[in-house]
């Protein structure tokens, strides 16, 4: 069996996604906070890297969608933080 570097990278991506999901299920991590969303996005990127060398359309599509959803989640969290920061600085000024 040939276990190339891209397979190691892809398996690391799987571990990030499954591991973060496990942490959510045992309530050690929140699914709506930045660490979970970031781990899922990074996991998708690592799996996409492995698919570059051994392409599978179904896996590619799910990982692209997973990455896009993660990016939307990261954007939501950062926008929420910015709004909270703006409202705190605005209320401090009055």
PyMOL commands that set and color helices and strands:
alter all, ss='L'
color gray80, all
select helices_A, chain A and resi 5-25+34-53+57-93
alter helices_A, ss='H'
color red, helices_A
deselect
rebuild
show_as cartoon
